[in-house]
Amino acid sequence: EEESMEKPEEACSSESSSPQQSPSSSPLTGARLKLRLARLHIEAEERSLERKLRHEIELKRLDADIRLRELELTLQSRKRDPATVRTVQPAED
């Protein structure tokens, strides 16, 4: 029994010529599949994070646009009626 066990290095070199092990069931193929799955999982997480960050940036851009428009309207109203001086509260973050 012990004689039939190969060292991992020998198993890798002889697995393609081994008739009793199909290529899809070899330990090396299993490891490659696990590695591929892990890479796909990481890539999916990266895409998800990128979408989230892009969404957050878009929200901040829209908030800045709104704040700018508020300031423009305040400036217009002050130009029309200089006696009305209203302080604009800073936007909350």
Distance bins in CASP14 RR format, pairs under 12 A and 6 or more apart:
PFRMAT RR
TARGET T0000
AUTHOR 0000-0000-0000
RMODE 2
METHOD distances of the structure
MODEL  1
4 10 0 0 0 0 0 1 0 0 0 0 0
4 11 0 0 0 0 0 1 0 0 0 0 0
4 18 0 0 0 0 0 1 0 0 0 0 0
4 20 0 0 0 0 0 1 0 0 0 0 0
5 11 0 0 0 0 1 0 0 0 0 0 0
6 12 0 0 0 0 1 0 0 0 0 0 0
6 13 0 0 0 0 1 0 0 0 0 0 0
6 14 1 0 0 1 0 0 0 0 0 0 0
6 15 0 0 0 0 1 0 0 0 0 0 0
6 18 0 0 0 0 1 0 0 0 0 0 0
6 21 0 0 0 0 0 1 0 0 0 0 0
6 27 0 0 0 0 0 1 0 0 0 0 0
7 13 0 0 0 0 1 0 0 0 0 0 0
7 14 0 0 0 0 0 1 0 0 0 0 0
8 14 0 0 0 0 0 1 0 0 0 0 0
8 15 0 0 0 0 0 1 0 0 0 0 0
8 26 0 0 0 0 0 1 0 0 0 0 0
8 27 0 0 0 0 1 0 0 0 0 0 0
8 28 0 0 0 0 1 0 0 0 0 0 0
8 31 0 0 0 0 0 1 0 0 0 0 0
9 15 0 0 0 0 0 1 0 0 0 0 0
9 28 0 0 0 0 0 1 0 0 0 0 0
10 17 0 0 0 0 0 1 0 0 0 0 0
10 18 0 0 0 0 0 1 0 0 0 0 0
11 17 0 0 0 0 0 1 0 0 0 0 0
11 18 0 0 0 0 1 0 0 0 0 0 0
11 21 0 0 0 0 1 0 0 0 0 0 0
11 26 0 0 0 0 1 0 0 0 0 0 0
11 27 1 0 0 1 0 0 0 0 0 0 0
11 28 0 0 0 0 1 0 0 0 0 0 0
12 18 0 0 0 0 0 1 0 0 0 0 0
12 21 0 0 0 0 0 1 0 0 0 0 0
12 26 0 0 0 0 1 0 0 0 0 0 0
12 27 0 0 0 0 1 0 0 0 0 0 0
12 28 1 0 0 1 0 0 0 0 0 0 0
12 29 0 0 0 0 0 1 0 0 0 0 0
12 31 0 0 0 0 0 1 0 0 0 0 0
12 32 0 0 0 0 0 1 0 0 0 0 0
13 28 0 0 0 0 0 1 0 0 0 0 0
14 20 0 0 0 0 0 1 0 0 0 0 0
14 21 0 0 0 0 1 0 0 0 0 0 0
14 26 0 0 0 0 0 1 0 0 0 0 0
14 28 0 0 0 0 0 1 0 0 0 0 0
15 21 1 0 0 1 0 0 0 0 0 0 0
15 22 0 0 0 0 0 1 0 0 0 0 0
15 23 0 0 0 0 1 0 0 0 0 0 0
15 24 0 0 0 0 0 1 0 0 0 0 0
15 25 0 0 0 0 0 1 0 0 0 0 0
15 26 1 0 1 0 0 0 0 0 0 0 0
15 27 0 0 0 0 1 0 0 0 0 0 0
15 28 1 0 0 1 0 0 0 0 0 0 0
15 29 0 0 0 0 1 0 0 0 0 0 0
15 30 0 0 0 0 0 1 0 0 0 0 0
15 31 0 0 0 0 0 1 0 0 0 0 0
16 22 0 0 0 0 0 1 0 0 0 0 0
16 23 1 0 0 1 0 0 0 0 0 0 0
16 26 0 0 0 0 1 0 0 0 0 0 0
16 28 0 0 0 0 1 0 0 0 0 0 0
16 29 0 0 0 0 0 1 0 0 0 0 0
17 23 0 0 0 0 0 1 0 0 0 0 0
17 26 0 0 0 0 0 1 0 0 0 0 0
18 25 0 0 0 0 0 1 0 0 0 0 0
18 26 0 0 0 0 1 0 0 0 0 0 0
18 27 0 0 0 0 0 1 0 0 0 0 0
18 28 0 0 0 0 0 1 0 0 0 0 0
20 26 0 0 0 0 0 1 0 0 0 0 0
21 27 0 0 0 0 1 0 0 0 0 0 0
21 28 0 0 0 0 1 0 0 0 0 0 0
21 29 0 0 0 0 1 0 0 0 0 0 0
21 30 0 0 0 0 0 1 0 0 0 0 0
22 29 0 0 0 0 1 0 0 0 0 0 0
22 30 0 0 0 0 0 1 0 0 0 0 0
23 29 1 0 0 1 0 0 0 0 0 0 0
23 30 0 0 0 0 0 1 0 0 0 0 0
23 32 0 0 0 0 0 1 0 0 0 0 0
23 33 0 0 0 0 0 1 0 0 0 0 0
24 30 0 0 0 0 1 0 0 0 0 0 0
24 32 0 0 0 0 0 1 0 0 0 0 0
24 33 0 0 0 0 1 0 0 0 0 0 0
25 33 0 0 0 0 0 1 0 0 0 0 0
26 32 0 0 0 0 1 0 0 0 0 0 0
26 33 0 0 0 0 0 1 0 0 0 0 0
27 33 0 0 0 0 0 1 0 0 0 0 0
27 34 0 0 0 0 0 1 0 0 0 0 0
28 34 0 0 0 0 0 1 0 0 0 0 0
28 35 0 0 0 0 0 1 0 0 0 0 0
29 35 0 0 0 0 0 1 0 0 0 0 0
29 36 0 0 0 0 0 1 0 0 0 0 0
30 36 0 0 0 0 1 0 0 0 0 0 0
30 37 0 0 0 0 1 0 0 0 0 0 0
30 38 0 0 0 0 0 1 0 0 0 0 0
31 37 0 0 0 0 0 1 0 0 0 0 0
31 38 0 0 0 0 0 1 0 0 0 0 0
32 38 0 0 0 0 0 1 0 0 0 0 0
32 39 0 0 0 0 0 1 0 0 0 0 0
33 39 0 0 0 0 0 1 0 0 0 0 0
33 40 0 0 0 0 0 1 0 0 0 0 0
34 40 0 0 0 0 0 1 0 0 0 0 0
34 41 0 0 0 0 0 1 0 0 0 0 0
35 41 0 0 0 0 0 1 0 0 0 0 0
35 42 0 0 0 0 0 1 0 0 0 0 0
36 42 0 0 0 0 0 1 0 0 0 0 0
36 43 0 0 0 0 0 1 0 0 0 0 0
37 43 0 0 0 0 0 1 0 0 0 0 0
37 44 0 0 0 0 0 1 0 0 0 0 0
38 44 0 0 0 0 0 1 0 0 0 0 0
38 45 0 0 0 0 0 1 0 0 0 0 0
39 45 0 0 0 0 0 1 0 0 0 0 0
39 46 0 0 0 0 0 1 0 0 0 0 0
40 46 0 0 0 0 0 1 0 0 0 0 0
40 47 0 0 0 0 0 1 0 0 0 0 0
41 47 0 0 0 0 0 1 0 0 0 0 0
41 48 0 0 0 0 0 1 0 0 0 0 0
42 48 0 0 0 0 0 1 0 0 0 0 0
42 49 0 0 0 0 0 1 0 0 0 0 0
43 49 0 0 0 0 0 1 0 0 0 0 0
43 50 0 0 0 0 0 1 0 0 0 0 0
44 50 0 0 0 0 0 1 0 0 0 0 0
44 51 0 0 0 0 0 1 0 0 0 0 0
45 51 0 0 0 0 0 1 0 0 0 0 0
45 52 0 0 0 0 0 1 0 0 0 0 0
46 52 0 0 0 0 0 1 0 0 0 0 0
46 53 0 0 0 0 0 1 0 0 0 0 0
47 53 0 0 0 0 0 1 0 0 0 0 0
47 54 0 0 0 0 0 1 0 0 0 0 0
48 54 0 0 0 0 0 1 0 0 0 0 0
48 55 0 0 0 0 0 1 0 0 0 0 0
49 55 0 0 0 0 0 1 0 0 0 0 0
49 56 0 0 0 0 0 1 0 0 0 0 0
50 56 0 0 0 0 0 1 0 0 0 0 0
50 57 0 0 0 0 0 1 0 0 0 0 0
51 57 0 0 0 0 0 1 0 0 0 0 0
51 58 0 0 0 0 0 1 0 0 0 0 0
52 58 0 0 0 0 0 1 0 0 0 0 0
52 59 0 0 0 0 0 1 0 0 0 0 0
53 59 0 0 0 0 0 1 0 0 0 0 0
53 60 0 0 0 0 0 1 0 0 0 0 0
54 60 0 0 0 0 0 1 0 0 0 0 0
54 61 0 0 0 0 0 1 0 0 0 0 0
55 61 0 0 0 0 0 1 0 0 0 0 0
55 62 0 0 0 0 0 1 0 0 0 0 0
56 62 0 0 0 0 0 1 0 0 0 0 0
56 63 0 0 0 0 0 1 0 0 0 0 0
57 63 0 0 0 0 0 1 0 0 0 0 0
57 64 0 0 0 0 0 1 0 0 0 0 0
58 64 0 0 0 0 0 1 0 0 0 0 0
58 65 0 0 0 0 0 1 0 0 0 0 0
59 65 0 0 0 0 0 1 0 0 0 0 0
59 66 0 0 0 0 0 1 0 0 0 0 0
59 93 0 0 0 0 0 1 0 0 0 0 0
60 66 0 0 0 0 0 1 0 0 0 0 0
60 67 0 0 0 0 0 1 0 0 0 0 0
60 91 0 0 0 0 0 1 0 0 0 0 0
60 93 0 0 0 0 1 0 0 0 0 0 0
61 67 0 0 0 0 0 1 0 0 0 0 0
61 68 0 0 0 0 0 1 0 0 0 0 0
62 68 0 0 0 0 0 1 0 0 0 0 0
62 69 0 0 0 0 0 1 0 0 0 0 0
63 69 0 0 0 0 0 1 0 0 0 0 0
63 70 0 0 0 0 0 1 0 0 0 0 0
63 91 1 0 0 1 0 0 0 0 0 0 0
63 92 0 0 0 0 1 0 0 0 0 0 0
63 93 0 0 0 0 1 0 0 0 0 0 0
64 70 0 0 0 0 0 1 0 0 0 0 0
64 71 0 0 0 0 0 1 0 0 0 0 0
64 91 0 0 0 0 1 0 0 0 0 0 0
64 93 0 0 0 0 0 1 0 0 0 0 0
65 71 0 0 0 0 0 1 0 0 0 0 0
65 72 0 0 0 0 0 1 0 0 0 0 0
65 91 0 0 0 0 0 1 0 0 0 0 0
66 72 0 0 0 0 0 1 0 0 0 0 0
66 73 0 0 0 0 0 1 0 0 0 0 0
66 91 0 0 0 0 1 0 0 0 0 0 0
67 73 0 0 0 0 0 1 0 0 0 0 0
67 74 0 0 0 0 0 1 0 0 0 0 0
67 88 0 0 0 0 1 0 0 0 0 0 0
67 89 0 0 0 0 0 1 0 0 0 0 0
67 90 0 0 0 0 1 0 0 0 0 0 0
67 91 1 0 1 0 0 0 0 0 0 0 0
67 92 0 0 0 0 0 1 0 0 0 0 0
67 93 0 0 0 0 0 1 0 0 0 0 0
68 74 0 0 0 0 0 1 0 0 0 0 0
68 75 0 0 0 0 0 1 0 0 0 0 0
68 88 0 0 0 0 0 1 0 0 0 0 0
68 91 0 0 0 0 0 1 0 0 0 0 0
69 75 0 0 0 0 0 1 0 0 0 0 0
69 76 0 0 0 0 0 1 0 0 0 0 0
69 88 0 0 0 0 0 1 0 0 0 0 0
69 91 0 0 0 0 0 1 0 0 0 0 0
70 76 0 0 0 0 0 1 0 0 0 0 0
70 77 0 0 0 0 0 1 0 0 0 0 0
70 86 0 0 0 0 0 1 0 0 0 0 0
70 88 1 0 0 1 0 0 0 0 0 0 0
70 89 0 0 0 0 1 0 0 0 0 0 0
70 90 0 0 0 0 0 1 0 0 0 0 0
70 91 0 0 0 0 1 0 0 0 0 0 0
71 77 0 0 0 0 0 1 0 0 0 0 0
71 78 0 0 0 0 0 1 0 0 0 0 0
71 86 0 0 0 0 0 1 0 0 0 0 0
71 87 0 0 0 0 0 1 0 0 0 0 0
71 88 1 0 0 1 0 0 0 0 0 0 0
71 89 0 0 0 0 0 1 0 0 0 0 0
71 90 0 0 0 0 0 1 0 0 0 0 0
71 91 0 0 0 0 1 0 0 0 0 0 0
72 78 0 0 0 0 0 1 0 0 0 0 0
72 79 0 0 0 0 0 1 0 0 0 0 0
72 88 0 0 0 0 0 1 0 0 0 0 0
73 79 0 0 0 0 0 1 0 0 0 0 0
73 80 0 0 0 0 0 1 0 0 0 0 0
73 86 0 0 0 0 0 1 0 0 0 0 0
73 88 0 0 0 0 1 0 0 0 0 0 0
74 80 0 0 0 0 0 1 0 0 0 0 0
74 81 0 0 0 0 0 1 0 0 0 0 0
74 84 0 0 0 0 0 1 0 0 0 0 0
74 85 0 0 0 0 0 1 0 0 0 0 0
74 86 1 0 0 1 0 0 0 0 0 0 0
74 87 0 0 0 0 1 0 0 0 0 0 0
74 88 1 0 1 0 0 0 0 0 0 0 0
74 89 0 0 0 0 0 1 0 0 0 0 0
75 81 0 0 0 0 0 1 0 0 0 0 0
75 82 0 0 0 0 0 1 0 0 0 0 0
75 85 0 0 0 0 0 1 0 0 0 0 0
75 86 0 0 0 0 0 1 0 0 0 0 0
75 88 0 0 0 0 1 0 0 0 0 0 0
76 82 0 0 0 0 0 1 0 0 0 0 0
76 84 0 0 0 0 0 1 0 0 0 0 0
77 83 0 0 0 0 0 1 0 0 0 0 0
77 84 1 0 0 1 0 0 0 0 0 0 0
77 85 0 0 0 0 0 1 0 0 0 0 0
77 86 1 0 0 1 0 0 0 0 0 0 0
77 88 0 0 0 0 0 1 0 0 0 0 0
78 84 1 0 0 1 0 0 0 0 0 0 0
78 85 1 0 0 1 0 0 0 0 0 0 0
78 86 1 0 0 1 0 0 0 0 0 0 0
78 87 0 0 0 0 0 1 0 0 0 0 0
78 88 0 0 0 0 1 0 0 0 0 0 0
79 85 0 0 0 0 0 1 0 0 0 0 0
END
